[in-house]
Every structure is written in C-alpha cells, then in structure tokens.
Amino acid sequence: IAGITQAPTSQILAAGRRMTLRCTQDMRHNAMYWYRQDLGLGLRLIHYSNTAGTTGKGEVPDGYSVSRANTDDFPLTLASAVPSQTSVYFCASSKEGRGWPQHFGDGTRLSIL
Amino acid sequence: DAKTTQPPSMDCAEGRAANLPCNHSTISGNEYVYWYRQIHSQGPQYIIHGLKNNETNEMASLIITEDRKSSTLILPHATLRDTAVYYCIVSGTGKLIFGQGTTLQVKP
C-alpha cells in the first residue's frame, strides 16, 4: 500500500544523544515536510523540501537538521537532543508544494529524558 | 499565509450534517483553503481543498464564499467516527500553518 512510513514508532532518548527520525514515501512526491506536535497544540512545521536536493526552514527549525538526497527519503536529525524536543513528530509529503494536499505518516513519539 | 479563525468546539448529532465554519478575511488571491482532520493522536488526514470554486469529494463538501473571506466544510452525514479536530488552513506556498482547529464531537 502506497504511503509514508516513519520509524521508529516511538523512542525514549537521553538528553545529549543524537537521533535520526526516518521518513520514506513511495508515492514519488516531490515535496516533503516535518512537523512536531506538542500536547494540546496544533502541528508546527520544522523543515521542508520542495524537491530532492533542496531543503528549507519552517517555523521551528532550531535544533533540527534535514537532508534530501533522493525523492523517497527525508530524515530528520536531532544532533544533541534536549527535553524540549519531546514531542510527536509527523512527516508528510505532497506531489508538489502549492495547491496539492499533504499526506501524513503515523508519527514518531519521542521522549527526551 | 493568511490566518484562519475557527470555533474551538462544535457538537453534531449522528446522521446529521456537520457544518464547520472558517474565517480567513485576509486571504490572498493565490491562496488555497485546505481542510484536514486529526483523530486522537493519529497523523492528520487530508479532507478537501479549494481555491475559488466549491468542491466536493467522497468525504465532504467545501463551500467558499464569493469574496473568499470565509468557507464551510460540510460532512453530509456525520458518524461517530467523524469525531476529531478539524483544521482549516490557508496557504499559497504549500507550507501549512496549523491553528487550534475545531473539535467536532458527534453524539449518538
């Protein structure tokens, strides 16, 4: 079934550790996105990529980095995790940017202790 | 991207139409209106989007006023499974800014 796969589903991580959240889509979508959602709040955009080889900053990019080496994969890296990065992380993709709907993964629940 | 205003919560009887309003008075001509919903802590689910014309798909209808300053999402026959947070988002770039949304409670 075509869609977005996120891994891991959940993770508990010690502060200061490095962590990479994986996101893969098989829909050949050009645009991909990373959001975080904190308890009781809406989603906030962290980083995005309009096409392979390009990335951009969203609303809350600090402490996160992304890469887009190919169309299918868009990993999100926390170089040195801090407790404030405890959140649920959602990856999304769309065929193009403007005018196309985004399809979301099931999320990664990350706890930083 | 233009901001949106939605009521924080609404109730709807099962089997009745649910009409969710959204104000976006500062919308620009090239900005789309998108609707998503989120059930529990699942990933957001795309419902429908439009630019100027009313739109309908298998899930819902989107009614956009002629001046484009407001819109209404219509779920024609709400079921208990439609209980969720519904987000109205206006965007001209593809990047989505999520607000607090409307919590729709469908009651038996």
HADDOCK unambig.tbl for C-alpha pairs under 7 A between the chains (distance, minus, plus):
assign (segid A and resid 41 and name CA) (segid B and resid 100 and name CA) 6.39 0.50 0.50
assign (segid A and resid 42 and name CA) (segid B and resid 98 and name CA) 5.41 0.50 0.50
assign (segid A and resid 42 and name CA) (segid B and resid 99 and name CA) 5.55 0.50 0.50
assign (segid A and resid 42 and name CA) (segid B and resid 100 and name CA) 5.44 0.50 0.50
assign (segid A and resid 43 and name CA) (segid B and resid 98 and name CA) 5.49 0.50 0.50
assign (segid A and resid 44 and name CA) (segid B and resid 97 and name CA) 6.75 0.50 0.50
assign (segid A and resid 44 and name CA) (segid B and resid 98 and name CA) 6.66 0.50 0.50
assign (segid A and resid 90 and name CA) (segid B and resid 43 and name CA) 6.72 0.50 0.50
assign (segid A and resid 97 and name CA) (segid B and resid 93 and name CA) 6.30 0.50 0.50
assign (segid A and resid 97 and name CA) (segid B and resid 94 and name CA) 4.20 0.50 0.50
assign (segid A and resid 98 and name CA) (segid B and resid 92 and name CA) 5.84 0.50 0.50
assign (segid A and resid 98 and name CA) (segid B and resid 93 and name CA) 4.72 0.50 0.50
assign (segid A and resid 98 and name CA) (segid B and resid 94 and name CA) 3.98 0.50 0.50
assign (segid A and resid 99 and name CA) (segid B and resid 32 and name CA) 6.52 0.50 0.50
assign (segid A and resid 99 and name CA) (segid B and resid 94 and name CA) 6.48 0.50 0.50
assign (segid A and resid 101 and name CA) (segid B and resid 46 and name CA) 6.60 0.50 0.50
assign (segid A and resid 102 and name CA) (segid B and resid 46 and name CA) 6.76 0.50 0.50
assign (segid A and resid 103 and name CA) (segid B and resid 45 and name CA) 6.95 0.50 0.50
assign (segid A and resid 103 and name CA) (segid B and resid 46 and name CA) 6.65 0.50 0.50
assign (segid A and resid 104 and name CA) (segid B and resid 43 and name CA) 5.61 0.50 0.50
assign (segid A and resid 104 and name CA) (segid B and resid 44 and name CA) 6.09 0.50 0.50
assign (segid A and resid 104 and name CA) (segid B and resid 45 and name CA) 6.87 0.50 0.50
assign (segid A and resid 105 and name CA) (segid B and resid 43 and name CA) 5.81 0.50 0.50
assign (segid A and resid 106 and name CA) (segid B and resid 42 and name CA) 5.87 0.50 0.50
assign (segid A and resid 106 and name CA) (segid B and resid 43 and name CA) 4.92 0.50 0.50
assign (segid A and resid 107 and name CA) (segid B and resid 43 and name CA) 6.22 0.50 0.50
